[in-house]
């Protein structure tokens, strides 16, 4: 089971921000996720052409005739 736990790293130790319900000496894995700037994501997407498939009209889920006007 996966849990998202917010922690602060200080004095060489990860300290949870909130109380956690885990047994003592429970082994866990920690994944460090750092924010990636939106601008960098856009540059990578453009250079790798990873979103080119969206230009294909077959990828359109909805058309102008779907639903009602808002």
Secondary structure as the mmCIF struct_conf table of DSSP 4:
data_model
#
loop_
_struct_conf.conf_type_id
_struct_conf.id
_struct_conf.beg_label_comp_id
_struct_conf.beg_label_asym_id
_struct_conf.beg_label_seq_id
_struct_conf.end_label_comp_id
_struct_conf.end_label_asym_id
_struct_conf.end_label_seq_id
STRN STRN1 UNK A 7 UNK A 10
TURN_TY1_P TURN_TY1_P1 UNK A 11 UNK A 12
STRN STRN2 UNK A 13 UNK A 16
BEND BEND1 UNK A 17 UNK A 18
TURN_TY1_P TURN_TY1_P2 UNK A 24 UNK A 25
HELX_RH_AL_P HELX_RH_AL_P1 UNK A 38 UNK A 48
TURN_TY1_P TURN_TY1_P3 UNK A 49 UNK A 51
HELX_RH_3T_P HELX_RH_3T_P1 UNK A 52 UNK A 55
BEND BEND2 UNK A 56 UNK A 56
HELX_RH_3T_P HELX_RH_3T_P2 UNK A 57 UNK A 59
TURN_TY1_P TURN_TY1_P4 UNK A 64 UNK A 65
BEND BEND3 UNK A 66 UNK A 67
#
